[in-house]
Amino acid sequence: MFRKDIVTFGGTPVTLEGEEIKVGDVARDFTCLDVDLKEVKLSDFKGKEVIISVVPSVDTSVCAAQTRRFNEEASKNPDVVVLTISVDLPFALGRFCAAEGLESVKTLSDHRNLDFALKYGFNMKELRILARGLVVVGADNVVKYVEYVPEVGNHPDYDAALKAL
């Protein structure tokens, strides 16, 4: 656990579990599941710039908008990988992407063991869902941008993350 006063959910402070990630850190490898239940690791994208878009659930309006926005950005730049990570089940992520026509963003589920959440400090202990945020990893595997959105119901700073690329 690192801090309780950094993020609120509906105005109530929550405890973020895991190790806080910071700009300048070497990105920690993690394993999540894709929509086909296959393991996907950050290291699978070695040598590429990666935006990690962290959302509580794609079944909420802000999370859906965040995922759509980064799908649009990913479609403009095939050299950038966009991973949207939540604890939604892989089946729900697949259904969401199919219904929305999202093909450029890779949705990943961290439901199995919170590997990403605990290595990057995004698990809201009280709720066992991920806090909203962004992490940009450079092609050199160094973290270029991190945002833990202070109120989970708010949008992240899309422009700052994209500028960090």
N, C-alpha and C positions, 0 to 999 in steps of 0.2 A: 504494500500500500504506500502511496506517496502523499496524496493530499486530499483533504475533504473540502477545502474552500475554493477550489479551482473551477468546479462545474456545478451547475444546478439543473434540476429536472423539474419543470413546472414551478420554479422559484425555490425549491427545497434543495439544500446542499446534498451532494452524494459523494461517496468515497470511491475514488478511482483506484482500482487494484492493478498491480503490475509495476513495471519499471518505466518511469517517464523517459521518453525519447526526446532528444534535443538536437537542434541544428549543430552540425559538425560531428555528430556521432556516426560511427559506422552502422549502417542499417543491419538490424538483426534478422537473420533468416527465420521464417515461420512457415507453418503448414496449415492450409485451409482446404476445404472441399469445394470443387466446382459444381455446377448444376448436374453433372453426370456422376457425382460422388467420387471423382478422381482427385487425388491429392495434388495440390498446386503449392509450390514454394516460391518465395520471393526470388530465390537463387535461380529459378527457371528463367528469369528475365535479366540475367547477368549481362552487363554492358549496355543496358537500355535505361532511359529515364523512366521513372515510374511515379505516377500519382496514386497514392492510396487514399481513397475516399471512404471515410468511416461513417457509418450510419446506424442508428438504433434498429430500424426496420423499414424495408422498402414499402411497407403497407401504410406509411404515413405520408402526408402531403409534402413536407419539407424534404424527407428522405427521397421520395420519388423525384422531386424537382432537382435535387442534388445529383441523383443518378442520371437523369435525363441530360442535365447540363454537361456533365463530364463525358457522357456518351457522345454528345455533339462535339466537344473539344477533341476527343479521341479520334473521331471520324475525320477531323481536319489535319491531324498529324499522326501518320501511321508509325512514326519512330518513337512515339510516347505510348507507354502501356498505362492504362487506367484500370486499377483494381478497386471495385466497390466491395467493402467487407462489412458484414453484419452477422448477427447470430441467427438470422432467419434460416429456416431449413433450405437445403439446396433446391428442393422441389418448388418452394415458394419463389425463390429467386429466378428459377427457370420460367415459371408461369408469368412472373412480373415482366421479365425481359421479352418474352414472346408477345404478351398483350400490348406492350409499349413499343415493340419493334426495335428494341435496342440490340445492336449487333457489335458495337465497337468497344464497349466497356465489358470487362470480365467481372462477373459477380461471384463472390466467394463467401462461403459460410464458415464461420468460426465457432459453430455451435458445439462441435464435438468435444474440444478440450480447451477452448479459449487461448490457443497458442499465440495468435497475433495479439489479442487483447492484453494478455499478461506480459508479453515481451515489449509492448509499446505503451502500456498504461492506460488502456481505454475501457476496461471493464468497470461498469458501475456496479459495485458490490451489492448494493441493496436491491437491485433489479435484475442482475445478470444479463444485461444487454449492454451494447457498446455506446459510449458517449460519442457525440458527433465531433468529427474533426477531419483534418487533412495532414498527410505526410507526403513530402516530395523527396524522392531519392534520385540522386544523380547517377549518370552512367558509371561513375567511379564508386558507387555503392555508399556514398556519403549523404547523410540527410541534409537537404538544402532548405527545407521549410517544414515547420510543424505548427499546427493550430489545434488546440483543444477548445472547441467553441464553448464560451462561458455559460450560455443557457442552451441546453440541448434542443429546444424548440426553434432556435434561430438558425439562419443560414450561415455557412462558413464564408470566409473572404476568398471567393473564387479567383478574383483578379490577382491577389497576392500570391496564391499558390501557382497560378499560371506564369506569373512574372518570375518566379523562382526557377523555372525550367531553364 
